[in-house]
Amino acid sequence: MKKTLITLSIAGLCALPLATQAGTYKETSVSNGGTISGTINFKGKDLPPKTYTISKDNDVCGTGERKIDFVRVKDGHLLDTIVYLEKVKEGKPFPADVGDVGDVGDVGDVGDVGDVGDVGDVGDVGDAIIDQKGCEFKPFLQAMKNKDVLDAVNDDPILHNIHTYELIRGDAKGPKKTVMNISQPKPGSVKTTIKLKKGPAMKIASVSSAS
């Protein structure tokens, strides 16, 4: 059966958890599996980071402008990249640390299959954590299993509203659908089971309010 290798390198406003595509995945033992390694090259014009004026809750969010580089390039390589196989019906279990996206920021490294790195700590096995501090999400990019629990943490002393979108086509400019739209306690966290039905990725945005 032919498999397609997909490269995903997109970000929401600050973070993007990646979930497996919709469908049932059967976990089995694998005796003749392989690994994928390499680098993701970038061609074209590397656009400068986008600049946003910080206009609300300046005592918490800061003042002036914030620059966000949605497409990061270093020495001709694309950073913040996750590579995955499309339409895989069965295989070995997901690693317990699948949410630890780590080496995604290093020169486009792919790493071993299922070994996506460590960009942020993950709480319970299989669950992903995204932390909002200083009105900024950490980590910027993250991987998680579909139907796992996302723990959205608010470390700021103000109310945030977290809004997530399923990216139907897998890219930020394509069609999208709301997954959750929840107010975050100040400070505190909300836990939600992420269930993506059509797309392989989710974009996260937030609105802050001092009220």
N, C-alpha and C positions, 0 to 999 in steps of 0.2 A: 504494500500500500504506500503510495507516495505521500510524503509529509512536506509541508511548506514551512520554511524558516522565516519567521516574522521578526522584524526589528521595530521596537516601539520606543520612540524618543520624543515624548511630549510631556507637558506639564500643565497643571491647572494654574490657578493664581499662585499657589505656593507649593502644592504637593499633589502627587498622583499615585494612589495605590493601584496596582495592577492585579486584576483577578483573572482566574482561568475563564475561558469562554464558556458560555452556557452549554449545558449538557452533562451527562453523568460520566464521571471518570472512574474506571475500575482499577483499584490498586492490586497489583500482582507482583510476584517475585520475578526479577529479571536477571538472567544468567549471562546474557551476551550483549548487554547494553554498552553504549559508548559515551564519549564526551564531546563537547563542542568548545572550541577555543579560538580566539582571534581578536581582531580589532575592528571597530566600525569607522570607516573613513567618511569624511565630510567633503562634499563638492558644492561649489556655489559661493555666494557671498555671505559671510558671517555678519549678520545684522547686529547693531549695538543693543545693549539691554534696554528694555522699556522703562521709562521713568514715570513714577506716580507721585503726586503731591499728597503729603500726609495732612489731611484737613480735619480729622476728628480725633478726639481723645488724645490730645498731644502729650499730656502728662504720662500716658502709658505707651502710646504708639510712637512717640518721638515727634520731631519737627522737621521741616524741610521736605526733602524728596527721598524716595526709596527706589533703587534700581533693581529690576528683576531680569535676569538673563534666562529666558525661556529655552534658548538653544545654545548650549555651551560647547565651544570648540577649542581644542588645544593641539597645536602641532599637526593640524590636518585631521585630527580624530574627533569623533562626536562623543561627548560625555553624557552622563545621565541617561544611559541607554539600557533597556532590558530586551533581551533576545529570547524568543520562545518558539516552540513548535506548534503549529496550528492543527486542529482537528485530531489530536491524539486521544484515542478512546480508552487506552489502558496502559499501565506501566508501573514503575516503582512508586511507593508512597512519597508524598511531599516531605521534604526535610522538616524537622521540628522548628528550625530557625528560618523558614522561608520568608518571614517578615523582616529579617535583618538585612536590609538591602545593601549593605556596605560598599563594595568596590565599584558601584555603579558610576561614581564620579571620577574614577581613574582611567584616563585615556581610553575610554570606550571598551575596557576589558569585558569579555564575555564570561570567562570562567567556566567551571564545570556545569553540566546540566543540572538544574535545580539548586545550584549554589550561587544565589544572587547577591550575596555580600552583606555588609553591615552599616547601612546609613542611619539607623536609629534603633534604639532598644525596643524589644517586643516583650510584652508582659507574659501572659500565659502562652503555652505552646500553640502555635498556629494563629494567634490573635495579633493584630497590628495596632500600633499606637501612633497617633499623630498629635503632636503637642503644639499649642498656640501660645507663644510667649512674646511679648512686645508687639502683638498684632501681626505675628509672622509664623507660618507653619513650619515645623520641623518634624521629619525630614522633608526635603523638597520632592523626592521621588521614592516610592516604596512599592514592594510587591506583597501580595497576600493571596490566599486561596479564596475562591468564590464560596460564599455561604459561611465564611468565618466572621468573627466579631471585630469590628473596628471600634477602638476606644479613642474617642476624640476628647482630648484634655485641654481645658482652658486654665492657663496659669496666670492670666491677667485679672486684675480686680474690677473688671467691667464685664457687662453682658455681651457675649458674642452669639451670632446666629450662624450656624454652620450649614451650608447648602452644597450638596453633592450631586453630580450629574453623571449618568452612564453615557459614555461616548460610544454611540452605536457603531460608528465606522472605525473607531480606534484613534481618531485624530481630533484635536481641539476645535477645528473649524467645521467639522461635520455635524450631523444631527445628534442631538443629545436629549436625555430624559432625566427628570429629577428622581434621585434615589431616596434622599432624605433632606428635610429642611427643618432643623431643630434648634431651639434656643439652648445655649450652653450656660450652665450656672456660673457665677462669678465668685471665686474660681470653683472649678469642679469638672466633672467629666460626664459624657453620655456614651453609652455603649449601644451599638446597633449592628445587627446581623446584615451583612452586605449580600444582596442577591441580584447579580447582574444577569439579565436574560438574553441580551443580544450582543452587547459590545464587550471587548476585552479589557476596557480601562475605565477609570472614573476620575473626574476632575473635581477638585474641592475649592470652594470659595467661602468667604466669611464676611459678615457685616458686623461692625461693632457699634455698641450704643452705651452711653454713660447713664441712661435712665434706669 
